Amino acid sequence: MPLAAAISSLTAPLRGSLRPRKGALTRAAIVDAALAIARRDGLEGLTIGDLAAQMRMSKSGVFAHFGSREELQRAVLAEYASRFVDTVLAPAVRKPRGLARLQAILDNWLKLMRREIEQGCLMISGSIEYDDRPGAMRDAVVGIIRGWSAELQRAIEDAKATGELRADTDAPQLAFEIYGLMLGFHQNARLLRAADSTRRARAGLQRLIEDARSRPASTPPTAAAGRTRSPSGRAARPIGGRARTSSP
């Protein structure tokens, strides 16, 4: 799972309309401030006017870096995706390919989501904002989520290839269940404020992985395998053998 491929899969839908402009440092500062607003108010809550006021800039100054509100939104989404990769995938790819890497991805993702309980997660809020609104922003959000799902499935397939997960593990199904568990964690922690959300999420992830893990081959039966021990410790006859009877 090369990091370059991960970044490409997450941000490719966004790069087409993001053209380079002068004042890279100012642009980066605007995006950083816009990301904080979008985490709190959603991407649709992001306006050039509010951002200009927060940055103490004129609207025309913001427009000098972003030709439209949609271009600003897409830049914010791209920045979020890039930070997601740096936080979740970059540390994980330093682990050996296989189960160690998959578990590192899940650990890093859960840690990030715990921080986002207060900050806000654009992948979740964006999916709610644009699920029924066709257009470029919906396509961008869909591209990021599909890209992340593909990376998750790739990590599962790698763990299958190393023999640590069963060969018959359905990678799309396991990725689906992991994603569903993470969404449940977010709702339980952010909306319901349940104190046990993290513990339950970790237990759920562990169960999903354990259910998919390869098991050692069972030991072939031997002649002694069919014997049981009597309460006295002596070996009993095999099941189906002739039993010793007692006198009445």
C-alpha positions in Angstrom: 0.0 0.0 0.0 2.4 2.8 -1.2 1.7 6.1 0.5 1.8 7.9 -2.9 -1.0 5.7 -4.1 -3.0 6.3 -1.0 -2.7 10.1 -1.3 -3.6 9.9 -5.0 -6.7 7.8 -4.3 -8.0 10.2 -1.7 -7.2 13.5 -3.4 -7.4 12.8 -7.1 -11.1 13.9 -7.3 -10.1 17.3 -6.0 -7.0 18.3 -7.8 -8.5 19.0 -11.2 -9.8 22.5 -10.4 -7.2 23.6 -7.8 -4.9 25.8 -9.8 -1.7 27.2 -8.3 -1.8 30.9 -7.3 0.6 33.4 -5.8 0.9 33.8 -2.1 1.2 30.2 -1.1 1.6 30.9 2.6 -1.4 33.2 2.6 -3.4 30.6 0.7 -2.4 27.9 3.2 -3.4 30.1 6.1 -6.8 30.7 4.5 -7.3 27.0 4.0 -6.4 26.2 7.6 -8.9 28.7 8.9 -11.5 27.5 6.5 -11.0 23.9 7.6 -11.6 24.9 11.2 -14.9 26.6 10.2 -16.0 23.7 8.1 -15.3 21.2 10.9 -17.7 23.3 13.1 -20.3 24.5 10.6 -19.9 22.0 7.7 -18.7 22.7 4.2 -22.0 24.4 3.3 -21.6 26.7 6.3 -18.3 28.0 4.8 -18.7 31.5 3.3 -16.1 33.8 1.7 -17.5 36.7 3.9 -17.1 34.9 7.2 -13.7 33.6 6.3 -12.5 37.1 5.1 -13.7 38.6 8.5 -11.9 35.9 10.4 -8.7 36.4 8.4 -9.1 40.2 8.5 -9.0 40.3 4.8 -11.3 41.7 2.1 -13.5 39.4 0.2 -11.6 40.3 -2.9 -8.4 39.2 -1.1 -9.8 35.8 -0.5 -11.1 35.6 -4.1 -7.5 36.3 -5.2 -6.6 32.9 -4.0 -9.9 31.0 -4.7 -12.0 31.9 -7.7 -15.2 30.7 -6.2 -16.8 29.4 -3.0 -16.9 25.9 -4.4 -13.2 26.0 -5.2 -12.5 27.0 -1.6 -14.7 24.1 -0.4 -12.8 21.7 -2.6 -9.5 23.0 -1.4 -10.6 22.5 2.2 -11.7 18.9 1.4 -8.4 18.2 -0.2 -6.5 19.5 2.8 -8.6 17.4 5.1 -7.9 14.3 3.0 -4.2 15.0 3.0 -4.1 15.4 6.8 -6.1 12.2 7.1 -3.5 10.3 5.1 -0.7 11.8 7.1 -2.3 10.9 10.4 -3.8 7.5 9.6 -1.9 5.9 6.7 1.6 7.4 6.8 2.5 5.9 10.2 0.9 2.6 9.4 2.9 2.0 6.2 6.0 1.8 8.3 4.6 -1.4 9.8 5.2 -4.8 8.0 2.7 -5.5 5.3 -0.1 -7.7 6.7 -2.0 -7.8 9.9 0.3 -5.4 11.8 -0.3 -2.7 9.2 -4.0 -3.3 9.1 -4.2 -3.0 12.9 -2.1 0.1 12.9 -4.5 1.7 10.3 -7.5 0.9 12.6 -5.7 2.2 15.7 -4.7 5.4 14.0 -8.2 5.9 12.6 -9.8 5.4 16.0 -7.4 7.8 17.6 -8.2 10.4 15.0 -11.9 9.9 15.3 -11.6 10.4 19.1 -10.1 13.8 18.4 -12.7 14.6 15.8 -15.5 14.1 18.4 -14.8 17.7 19.3 -13.3 19.0 16.1 -15.7 17.4 13.6 -15.1 14.9 10.8 -15.5 16.2 7.2 -16.0 12.7 5.8 -19.0 12.1 8.0 -20.5 15.6 7.9 -19.8 15.9 4.2 -21.6 12.6 3.5 -24.7 14.0 5.3 -24.5 17.4 3.6 -24.2 16.0 0.0 -25.9 12.6 0.1 -28.9 14.0 -1.9 -27.2 17.0 -3.6 -25.8 16.0 -7.0 -22.8 18.1 -8.2 -19.1 18.5 -8.0 -19.0 18.6 -4.2 -20.9 15.4 -3.8 -18.6 13.7 -6.4 -15.6 14.9 -4.4 -16.9 13.6 -1.1 -17.8 10.3 -2.7 -14.3 10.0 -4.3 -12.6 10.5 -0.9 -14.8 7.9 0.8 -14.4 5.4 -2.0 -10.7 6.0 -2.0 -10.4 5.4 1.7 -12.6 2.2 1.5 -10.3 1.0 -1.3 -7.2 1.5 0.9 -8.9 -0.3 3.8 -9.7 -3.3 1.5 -6.1 -3.3 0.2 -4.8 -3.6 3.7 -7.2 -6.5 4.3 -6.1 -8.2 1.1 -2.4 -7.8 2.2 -3.2 -9.5 5.5 -4.8 -12.3 3.5 -1.8 -12.6 1.3 0.5 -13.0 4.3 -1.7 -15.8 5.7 -2.7 -13.9 8.8 -6.3 -13.5 7.7 -8.3 -16.4 6.2 -8.1 -16.8 2.5 -11.9 -16.8 2.2 -12.2 -13.5 4.0 -14.5 -11.2 2.1 -12.5 -7.9 2.1 -15.3 -5.6 0.9 -17.6 -7.1 3.5 -15.0 -6.7 6.3 -14.2 -3.1 5.3 -18.0 -2.4 5.2 -18.4 -3.7 8.8 -15.3 -1.8 10.0 -16.7 1.4 8.5 -20.1 0.8 10.0 -18.6 0.3 13.4 -16.6 3.6 13.1 -19.8 5.4 12.1 -21.5 4.0 15.1 -18.7 5.0 17.4 -18.9 8.6 16.1 -22.6 8.9 16.7 -22.4 7.2 20.1 -19.5 9.4 21.2 -20.4 12.8 19.6 -24.2 12.8 19.7 -25.0 10.5 22.7 -21.8 11.4 24.7 -21.5 7.8 25.8 -18.4 7.3 28.0 -17.9 3.7 26.9 -17.8 4.5 23.1 -14.0 4.0 22.7 -14.0 0.7 24.7 -16.9 -0.6 22.7 -15.3 0.4 19.4 -12.0 -1.3 20.2 -13.9 -4.4 21.3 -15.8 -4.4 18.1 -12.7 -4.0 15.9 -10.9 -6.7 17.8 -13.8 -9.1 17.3 -14.0 -8.4 13.6 -10.3 -9.1 13.1 -10.3 -12.2 15.4 -13.2 -13.6 13.4 -11.2 -13.2 10.2 -7.9 -14.5 11.5 -6.4 -17.7 10.2 -6.4 -20.6 12.6 -3.8 -23.3 13.0 -4.7 -26.6 11.3 -6.3 -29.0 13.7 -4.1 -31.9 15.0 -4.9 -35.2 13.1 -6.7 -37.7 15.3 -4.6 -40.4 17.0 -5.5 -43.6 18.7 -5.3 -41.8 22.0 -7.5 -39.1 20.8 -10.6 -41.2 21.2 -9.8 -42.0 24.8 -11.1 -40.2 27.8 -9.9 -40.1 31.4 -11.9 -41.7 34.2 -12.2 -39.8 37.5 -9.4 -42.0 38.8 -7.1 -40.8 36.2 -6.9 -44.1 34.3 -7.4 -44.1 30.5 -10.9 -45.2 29.6 -11.7 -47.3 26.5 -12.4 -45.4 23.2 -15.9 -44.4 22.6 -17.7 -47.3 21.1 -15.3 -49.9 22.6 -16.4 -52.7 24.9 -17.2 -51.3 28.3 -16.4 -53.1 31.6 -19.4 -53.8 33.7 -19.8 -54.3 37.4 -21.5 -57.1 39.2 -24.9 -56.1 40.7 
